[in-house]
Every structure is written in structure tokens, then in C-alpha cells.
Amino acid sequence: MTRNINIWKRVDKPVVIVYLLMVIMGWFNIYAAVFNEEHREILDFSQRYGKQFIWIVAALILAVLVMVTDARFYFFFYWVIYGIMIVMLILLFFFGKEINGSRSWFEFGFVSLQPSEFAKFATALALAGYLNYHRQELTRFRIIMPALGIILLPAILTAAQPDMGSTIVFFALILVLFREGMSPYVFVSGLLMIILFFLALLLDNYMLELILTGLAFFLVWLVTRKLKVALAGAGIVLLIGGPLFMLNHSLNEPASYNLIIIITLLVSGLFFAYYIYQKKALGVLVIYAFLISSVLYINTVDFVFDNFLRSHQKERVEIMLGFKSDPHGTGYNLNQSLISIGSGGFSGKGFLRGTQTKFKFVPAQSTDFIFCTVGEEWGFLGSVLIVGMYLFLLLRLIKLAERQRSVFSRTYGYGVMSILFIHFFINLGMTIGLVPVIGIPLPFFSYGGSSLWGFTIMLFIFLRLDASRTEHLI
Amino acid sequence: MKDLFAARKYFIIAMIIIACVILIARLFVIQVVKDVYRLSADNNVLRYVTQYPARGLIYDRNGNLMVFNQAAYDLMVIPSQTSTMDTALFCEDLEISTDVFRERMKAARNYSYRAPSIFLKQISAESYAKFQEKIFMFPGFYVQPRTLRKYSKPVGAHILGYVSEVDEIQIKKDPYYKPGDYIGKLGIEEAYEKELRGTKGVKIFLVDVYSRVKGSYAEGAMDTAAAQGNDIISSIDLDLQEYGERLMENKTGSIVAIEPASGEILALISSPGYDPELLVGRARSENFLKLSADTLLPLFNRAFMASYPPGSTFKPVNGLIALQEKVIVPSTSFSCNNGYLFVGCHSHSSPLDLKGGIMNSCNAYFCQTFRRILENPEYSSVTEAYEKWRSYLTQFGFGTKLETEFVNELPGLVPAPAYYDRFHGKNGWRALTVISLAIGQGEIGATPLQMANMTAAIANRGYYFTPHVVRSAGGEEGSRFRTRYDIEIDSANFEEVILGMEAAVNGGAGATARIAAMPDVVVCGKTGTVQNPHGKDHSVFIAFAPKDDPEIAIAVYVENSGFGATYAAPVASLMIEKYLKKEISAASGWKEKRMLELDLIGIKSDQRDEEH
């Protein structure tokens, strides 16, 4: 019965149009980014812009192939696809070609393939397949663990290449779990951990702890609606912390403020425990638990940062946070990227007129830093257009996902959306100094066959599922 | 199956919208609000290469080239573009040691890795020609043409000044100058820097990340060509200048010759001088140190920076003032008994009138005259009379800067009454107290330039133009010096004094300066023998010629030599002859020979050796 419907009529045209626009704009920007006076022809196949044209044509063929495949194929064979991709990622350790210290590529003659780009849609499919059966039970630990496992397996494999950029992308799929019922505390905890990580590096620990404590009492007031309770709590903390602080101050070798605060919070916790037990105040318990775990977490951040991150990763974070300015070393990319985008001004310097771009001041400007070319040659207007197109695409994908009848299609749609979103946000964010430099491409814009094909297949599988949304997959 | 968590999509949508807003806000800040990135982008790609202009040329009054330019080359290096090369060959060609090479490379790298800096300054055209063939073997190096000064004759250093690199103070003072620019120092080079320096040009290139030139910016529309500086025509007579320097060889002292009708300086000599070529190019700083350390002070311009007592050459002025103040008439006679009170005099016939007083340089005559000036009953006090006397001197240009082109000119000294009040108390001094002034000794000080100017004023019978060395700069006549300064003394009085000066050279027995006489030109002059605390007397002579329509006025100082008539007078007469006749007659040959062979510096150092 699926044979009867015309998928070409039912495919979502706005998404296809935005997709085509992005791919073509990306192509022209690659042309501008690596423009070579001696090869002015955009279809010169010795240049990246010529090659990108081939990748685009191939991507369109792939899109058509994806569309003519029966929607049920993806539903029934998601685990096969996922399995193949995991095997590919494992094979990289044996047959992968090492480029810049990472084994992320297979080389077949003149074509190189990056399996992690394809593993992304495979993981989204596998997650959708799993959630299709277990979605309402995501609050249960036993059900959540396999879902996290599906995400963690490729994440660990890519982390071992090492390719931290791709690893981070897989974690974006946690957003899907959140949508499908995972406890918001887990999700909020995750977000909080990321925010606290940077804040802990940025501020002194005791400052951050004081702020959090203050925030906690504010939340207590919001939750209980009793100002007296919040003030009493703050009073207890001050009653315990004050003398401790004075005592500490009179010592010959005073302990750190940090330690005083931790002790104070733990001791005052006894009083709170009594209050919580008396009043059965679950909200206060949660807030206090968050506060204590945040404080402990903050104290591990510096340790993790110093011991678990590789030195170039540390430097990138430090540069983003402004601790370090090293415009000729690690900070060079970001500095030149900012100059490129910033010098574009309101309306840009014009096509092929970007001096930063033309004279190769930005490294990787056709791949990870393609947005520099947009920012420099098309200015704020062009940049906003790109952000706008992504915003439209992402919201459109959410809309499409929400109209699916099957949980499989909906969760897959959210998976696609999450992966595109994290790529878009991290890529743009790093070029303008909001996010540490993490080398991941801007979907549909960056030069490269693997990423373009990976994103194309990922998007069109969802469009294929959407086109048959009225049918039953089983 | 019921979707329990459908509402969570709003949270997700909100998150995406917030993320987009954050991105757009940040983009707005860096692209629209902040300007710094645009400037940084320009700094990245635009390279401004200065096009250095050649300085203007300097000609003498007869159109002979005095100063012109020679090509030199600054070797530039961009450290980021250098790569492995044959350092030994490089050092050999440029005649530097490998240590110097390493040091310079380090300095260049410290200055900037990507921007060019000067590796080796002012390579001569010859070395450059050799090096140029191989420069392709040394990536990252290129040459930038500059111009250096070249002199047609090794003379006139004190007039011309020199050219050096600007220092930080000058860069701060005038934003036109950038590090590495050249600027005129002293003399004409400094006084006419603005005319001579020309206009710098700039070429703007686009460079890529490797500092490789990728073409000119805006097709060269913003480039400007360098414009050569304006030429200068000096009033100096190069032959006369050269001759004067030769005459003054091995002597310390100064000659200043002026064309009275215009104030144009014909020759200005300070001896010992130096070859201006010494202060050109790479050897400049080394030579400069040597010259500074020389005990004979070759860098010191005696012509307008040394203040000497004028001695007897000052007597004509006192005569003029006395005549104008009507305290004497030309026929007023004074007797001389080998001097006047404590001021001694040589033996000569007595009594003498004004003409005879000047001719014989009688000290007694001028002491009497000076006493009459200061004790003039027209004035209520000696101080008032002294002030009047002083005002005449000021009109002659004494005790004040002449405001020539030379910034470091000395004003000399004519003490104000307050000066004497301090030593003798108010009204505590009389004519006799300051009687040395009568014969140009004592506290009075004047530069050779001021003396030459005084001579020119006498030659003009009562006026002068500010002495200057530049006739026209950039085609524009030196209008700065067209002001005629008149002295409030009747020209008839000048004629009387000039008769005395004529007699001093051309008179009979007792004439002090007969050595300066010329057979067919009437030279008027006055000798001076200046006592000074530094050793033997300075020999001084002032003169102008011809008597009617004078063409040259001259002042000559020969330090620590002796009588004015013995040394300064023959030098002055040879200079006058050289200027008026263009050559020295056979009759004057002995004078020339004697003066050229005279070695006062050698004698002095011999004496010094003996003393040790």
C-alpha cells in the first residue's frame, strides 16, 4: 500500500528548499574561501569548489536514493545500519589513516571517508528504534541505561580516535531522551554541569559557592512561597558560617574560604534535614541536594580540567574564557576568525572581496571556519540570514517531528534536529568566540563529502519518514 | 499511545530560539558595534611601503653643484619569509661577520616576525650591484633604495650641516617623521629641512598571511609618488669657500665674508673643519664620535658660536659713535704717550686725529674718545650715556642674535649697565672703570659673523641686511632677508672712519695693515690683536673692498697667533683678491705661500710637548 502514494508530492518542500539554498550558498562560500586567481572557474575540479560540486551532485543522488527507498526499510534495519557504523568506527583503529593525530578517516584511492559523519544518523536511527518500544518508561533506570548506551558507544569510539568534536555531537541526542520523558532533573543537571564547568573556571570557587547558596535560598522562597523559611535557612547558614569564619581568621594558618563554606553547608544541612523531615518539604530537599552536589562538583572541575583535558583543549577553553590571549599560537584561529567576521561590518565586503578570506588568514576556512567567509563577505545581514535559515530549519524539523504518528519517526526527527542544532551552535559559536574551538563542520556549508553526505542522508531519511507519516510502519 | 511529554517541545523550541538570539547578539556586537576588527583586518593585509624622496640639491652662487645625492640601499628582511640559505656567502658578500648576522636576525625577529625591518643600512651602490645578482638565493630579503648626500668638494661642512636618521624626540615633535626617516641637522640641511626633504610617497600593497605581496591595493589609486625636495641656491662662492678653508688649514679660527649690498654670505669658514663626507652613510656615527672627541673641536662652528672680544677692530665703531654723538670731530686730536693711563700703546707719531688714530690703531686716542662718549654732558649720568652707546652697538648687531638661518648662532655680549652695577654698585662706575671697551677688550664679546656684519654695515655706510647663506629655496628668492637695518649714524661720519680704515691699509708710515693692500683695489681694513686668557693673542682683521661700491666685507680670526697684521690681515687680503680677481696675482704669491705653510696647530702642540 505504500507503493501507491507519491512521495515527491508529500515531501516537505520548505525543508528541501532550505536544504538546497544552504548547499548552494555553501558552495559559493567555499569558492570565495579558497578562490584561486589561476583557477577562476567554479567548476574547476582541481580546486575545492569544483570538488564540492561533485560532492553536491552525489549528495543529491543519495537524497533521491533515500527517498525512493521504502520507509519501512529504515524502521526494520536501523540496528543493521547502526551495527555497520559501529564496526566501521572500530575498523578505523586498524585501517584508519592518521591525520593531525586522529584516526578518523578511511582512504580509498582519491576519496576519503569519515565514518563518524555517518555514525551520527545511524545512532539517531538506533535511538529512535529503541525508544519506539520503551518511550513511556524512560523514568526507569533500567530502560534509560540502554538508551544512553546507544549514545555512549559511538561517543566513546570517536573519543578514542580522538575526535572530541564528534563525541560532543552524540551527546546532543540526550535532548531526544528529554523530549521522550527522561527526568528533567537529569537534563537540567546536565545543562547545569556544563554551565558550572565554565563558571568554576571563570570565578573563584568560594565566590561561585556563595552565589549558588544565595540562589538556593531564593529558590526555596519560590518553591515554598514562605519568605520566613528562606530567611531562617539563610540565618542558620550565617549563624554557623559566621563564627567559623571568625575562628578561622584568628588561626595562624587559616583554611581556605572554600573549605569554610563546604563545612558550613554540611553542618547547616543537619538543621535543614530536620525541617524537611518535619514538613515533608520535598522541594527544599531537592534544592539542598542540588546545592551540595553543585558545590562538590565545582571543587572537582579544576581537578578534571587540569588532569583530564589535553593541553590544546585546555588552551582553547582558556582562550575562550579570556584567561589567555595568544593571537599567534593557539588563539590564532579565533583571533583571525573574529577579525574576519568583525571586519565584515553590517553589509559585508562583497563576494570575493574578503581580504581575510582571500589571503588565507583563517585556517580551515573552507571547512570548520566557513562561516568566516560568510561573516566577512556578507556582513551582519548575511550572518543573520544564515542563523535565520537554521532557526527556520530546526523549528520546521520540530514541527514535522511533532506531527508524526509513530514514535520512531518522531524521535528520529528530534535526533536529526538535535544533531543539526549542536553542529550549528558550536560551529558558529566557536567562530565568534562564544564556545571553545571545537572542530566540527557547519552542516550543508562546510567543504567535505563525508559531512555533506552524512547530513544529507540523515535529513532525507527523516523527510522520507515524514512523507509516509500517514502509513503504519509495521 | 498518549504522548505525556508533548509540552516539552516548548522548552526545546525556547532553547533553540535563545541560542539563536545569543548568536545574533554576539554577531551584532562584533560586526556592527565594534570597529576594532575592521582595523585589524586592514592591518593584516595592507602593507604601506614608504617611497623615500631624494633631498633637494644645493648649488653655490655661481651655479656650481655643492651637494647632491648618491644611491644607497637598505637591506630589509622579513623573518617569516626567510628559509635555509648560504649564510656564509651572504655574510661574505655584505662583508659582515656571522655573529653580526645572527645578532641582526635576532633583532629583526624581536621587532616583528612578519613585518619588514632594516637588516643592514645604507649599502653602497657598488656592494649592492654585487649582492643584487644573488639576492634570489636569500628569500625574505629585499632592498629598499635610499639616497645619501654626496659633496662635490670636501668643504663647507659647517654651512651645509649633515643628514642623519631622526631620533625619537623629533618623531614625537613632528608626526611627519617616522623611524628610519632622514632629517637635516645643522646648517642649511636643518634650516631648510622643509624645502629640502621633499614629500614622501607611499605604495600600498595587499599581502597574504605569509606576507607575500599579492598586488597593489585599489589598483594603486591610493598610492602617492615621492616628490624630490626643492633645490637650494646658496650665496656661498664655492671657490672662495674652498680657498678660505685651505688658507685656514692648520690654524684655528674663522673667516666670514659677506656681500655688503645683500647680506649674502660668500664664505663661512670655521677651522679646523671636517670633510662633510665623513658624516654620510654607515661610517657616520663612528666618525661623529671621533670628531666629537677631537680636542680642536672640528664640529664647533667658530664663525657664529665662538664669542671673542673684538679688539682693535672695534675702534672704527667707537669712532663712529663719537662722531655721531658730536663728542669729537674728525680733526679732534689726542696725544699718546705710549698709552693712556693703564692702557698701553705702541709707539707712533703723536698727536693723531681720527684718521691717524684708526690708521695707527692708537689706544690712547680711543680711550679719550670713549671717555668723552660716556662723560657726554648731554646725558645726566655715565649710565645713561653708556646706554646710548650700547644702543648703537645693538644697531650694529652686537650683543644680540642676528637671526640668521643658523639656529645655534650666539648673541655675543655687550653688558647692560646692570652688569657693572653688580660689580661696582649703582653709579659706582665711571668711564675709566670700563675703559677696556674703548679698544674692544673687556667684557664685550662678538662672533666673527657679527664682526663681518659690522664690516658690511661700515662698507654700506650705515646699513646692513641680515647675513644669510641661502639665496633662493625652491625658486623662491630669500625674501626673509630683504629687511634693511639702518644704523642711526650719518653716512658722512662713516666716510670719515672709512678714510682711517683706508689709511690703515694704504697709508704711509704707521699704517698697521699695509700687508693687506692691493695694487689696483682700495682695501679698507682694521687690524686687531685680541688679548685672551687662552694663550697668545688672537690675530683679527676686518676689511672691505673696494672702498667705493664694496663687493666684499670680511672678518678673519686666527686664534692664538699674534698680531692682527701678521696673520689675519694677509688671509683677509688673499680672500679679497681671490673673490675680486678670481685668482691670486704673482705679487701676492709670497703671502699665499706663507699662509698656506703656516702651521699654528703644529707649533702649539710642539710647545705643549716641550712643556711636558
Interface residues (C-beta under 8 A of the other chain):
Chain A: R135 Q136 L175 F178 R179 E180 G181 P184 H328 Q336 L338 I339 S340 I341 G342 S343 G344 G345 F346 T355 Q356 K358 F359 K360 F361 G375 E376 G379 F380 S383 V384 V387 G388 Y390 L391 L394 L395 I398 E402 V407 Y414 F421 F425 L428 G429 I432 G433 L434
Chain B: M1 L4 F5 A6 R8 K9 I12 I13 I16 I17 A19 C20 I22 L23 I24 R26 L27 F28 I30 Q31 V32 K34 V36 Y37 R38 S40 A41 D42 N44 V45 Y113 L206 V207 D208 V209 Y210 K214
